[in-house]
Amino acid sequence: MPVRIVIGAQWGDEGKGKVVDILSKDADYVVRYQGGANAGHTLKFDDTTIVLHLIPSGMFNGNSKCVIGNGVVIDPISLVDELEEVKSLGVNLENRLFISSAAHVILPYHKVLDKVKEKSRGSDAIGTTGRGIGPAYVSKVSRVGIRMCDLLQKNLLEEKITKNLNDINEALVNVYGVEPIDAGSMMAELEPAIDIVKPYISNTTKIMHEALQKGESVLLEGAQGSLLDVDHGTYPYVTSSSPTAGGACTGTGIPPMAITHAMGITKAYCTRVGNGPFPTELHDEDGEKLRKNGQEFGATTGRPRRCGWLDLVALNYAIRLSGMNELTLTKLDVLDDFDEIKICTGYELDGKTTDVFPIETEKVSRVKPVYKTFEGWKTSTQNISSFDDLPVKTQEYIRFIEEFTGVTFNIISTGPKRDETIIR
Ligand code: IMP
């Protein structure tokens, strides 16, 4: 049975939530493997719009079980808000949601650290979501992290938190000049959330292994995007986890050889939130139009997204990083009223043309995109659900990307709703 990873092929916000929601009807398990509540996966169906930050986007398909894997960092307080919201929409979570006991916890001190560190970076700020993601992963790799299983032993938890706060408060007071955090009041804030989250904490690695053994289908839901990967993205302007395929294995305990499909999700153009290089970024009317047509504002932070043309150098890099053997094209309809549409097919760097995405972030910020220009199709593609019904110019645009990347679009999204989709 398929074990499919859904991976953002750009800088996040590619529309993964909708794709996972559609694919989850055939999945026994839908699993988040990295990131945390920095993600915002928007789902639209019937008259409902919901933004999920931690709960997998398969939750609205009654048949799939959902797992928050060990690679995710979890803020129990924001998770409780999300659980309540999902339950209020009539979704049953019992025996359907499993949270890894090995996942690390985002504590209030991580969120404070995220904010004070960003402020102290000044003009070098990363532009984080302020959700404590980076500091929580720092605790994890420094081996002082609190895991979900620790929430089940209150005395031990308090002991660990108090110990951690010794160092953290020293930094907060002496380095960043802010108030220290009190362990007692932090525990008091956490306890009601722990009581609600407790029943879902499980050995999800074992659940995954049993699912594989039974031949059940698993859908692994990536957050953020390949170019925000801590190893392969535009470092240091990245998130602190691995959205690429490797992260799906370490973040769940599923072995690499079990993965059968890696589906990359790309918009028909590019966006980025936060700082860092973005070769095809537009600072003109076309950029404004993409933002307006695509309603490009962050689902988690509300920040306006930076917009630009589709970048095939970056897309090919993302495809190779994860071995993507399927693609989904989203937000095609956003291009409907453009006279001309551009696609970046190469970079000019130091007088030479290259098709390689540079490792050095400084070089990524200096490259000049080489564009191929397409005539716009100037007609609505919204709601179209068959490839053959797309305007010929749109089909040509899509086929060009497929030929350039060597990967086919299995799904093309022509609007935010479930049924505004072409499945090929
Ligand atoms: P962090 O993940 O909050 O530490 O933020 C690091 C960088 O990743 C910033 O540029 C954020 O804007 C970006 N980022 C984090 N999560 C998302 C996401 O879900 N979509 C798009 N960008 C994100």
Residues whose N, C-alpha, C, O or C-beta is under 5 A from the ligand:
A	BS01	IMP	W11 G12 D13 N38 A39 G40 I126 G127 T128 T129 G130 R131 I133 G134 Q224 L228 V238 T239 S240 V273 G274 N275
